[in-house]
Amino acid sequence: MSNHSIVIPVDDLATATALYTTAFGVEPHTDTPYYVGFSVGGQEIGLNPQGAADQMTGPVVYWDTDDLAAKVAEVEAAGGTVVRPVSEVGGGTSLALLTDPAGNQVGFISQG
């Protein structure tokens, strides 16, 4: 399993985009009202203006998995709690967000 992306919840997408463009020294490759994505040294870093709605409490690492439903079930059986169930986010990509028993968030993503 590999790290797919790191997603940062933001309140003000325009201000956050300006800040991270400066901080990373690269322009975003995706700039939409619902997601701004950067590729920084091959690492996907995204800004999520819906972070509060998605119950994100801080940056979340999303891990690639071939079978999203099975991975969510495994993590839930191991003590994880589903925060955002498996959902389609566009382009054949689905994701899910869980917490561990201490409340730390972990995400999983599957691309079509």
C-alpha positions in Angstrom: 0.0 0.0 0.0 1.3 3.4 -0.9 0.5 7.0 0.2 -1.8 8.5 -2.5 -2.3 12.0 -1.2 -2.4 14.3 1.8 -5.5 16.5 2.0 -5.6 19.6 4.1 -9.0 21.1 5.2 -9.3 24.9 4.6 -11.9 27.5 5.4 -10.8 30.1 2.8 -9.8 28.3 -0.4 -8.4 31.4 -2.2 -6.2 32.4 0.7 -5.0 28.9 1.3 -4.2 28.4 -2.4 -2.1 31.6 -2.4 -0.3 30.5 0.7 0.5 26.9 -0.4 1.5 28.1 -3.9 4.1 30.2 -2.3 5.1 27.6 0.3 5.4 24.8 -2.2 6.9 27.0 -5.0 4.6 25.4 -7.6 1.2 26.3 -9.2 -1.7 24.0 -8.6 -2.4 21.3 -11.3 -6.1 21.3 -10.3 -7.9 24.5 -9.2 -11.7 24.0 -8.7 -14.1 25.3 -6.1 -14.2 21.9 -4.4 -10.5 20.9 -4.6 -7.1 22.4 -5.3 -4.3 20.0 -6.0 -0.5 20.3 -6.0 2.2 17.9 -7.0 5.2 18.5 -4.8 8.1 16.2 -5.6 5.6 13.6 -6.8 3.5 13.8 -3.7 -0.2 14.8 -4.2 -1.2 17.5 -1.7 -4.8 18.8 -1.9 -6.8 21.6 -0.3 -10.4 20.7 0.7 -12.8 23.6 1.3 -15.4 21.1 2.5 -13.1 19.8 5.3 -15.5 20.7 8.1 -18.4 19.1 6.3 -16.2 16.0 5.8 -15.5 16.0 9.5 -11.7 16.5 8.9 -9.9 17.6 12.0 -6.5 18.2 10.3 -4.5 17.0 7.4 -5.4 13.4 6.3 -3.2 10.9 4.5 -5.1 8.9 2.0 -3.7 5.4 1.2 -4.2 3.6 -2.1 -6.2 0.4 -1.9 -7.5 -1.9 -4.7 -10.6 -2.9 -2.7 -11.9 0.1 -0.8 -14.9 -1.6 0.8 -12.8 -4.6 2.0 -10.1 -2.2 3.5 -12.8 -0.2 5.3 -14.3 -3.4 6.7 -10.9 -4.6 7.9 -10.0 -1.3 9.6 -13.4 -1.1 11.2 -13.1 -4.7 12.5 -9.7 -3.7 14.0 -11.2 -0.9 16.0 -11.6 2.0 13.5 -14.7 4.1 13.2 -16.1 5.2 9.9 -16.4 9.0 9.7 -17.1 9.2 5.9 -18.3 6.0 4.3 -17.1 4.9 0.9 -18.3 7.6 -1.5 -17.6 8.4 -5.2 -15.8 11.7 -5.6 -15.6 11.8 -9.4 -13.7 10.4 -12.3 -14.1 6.8 -11.0 -12.4 7.7 -7.7 -13.9 6.7 -4.4 -12.7 7.4 -0.9 -13.5 6.7 2.8 -12.4 8.4 6.0 -12.0 6.6 9.4 -10.6 7.3 12.8 -8.5 5.1 15.0 -9.4 4.6 18.7 -7.5 7.7 19.7 -9.4 9.8 17.1 -6.6 10.1 14.5 -7.9 10.1 11.0 -6.8 7.8 8.2 -8.2 7.8 4.6 -8.3 5.3 1.9 -8.8 5.9 -1.8 -9.4 3.7 -4.8 -9.2 4.8 -8.4 -11.6 3.0 -10.7 
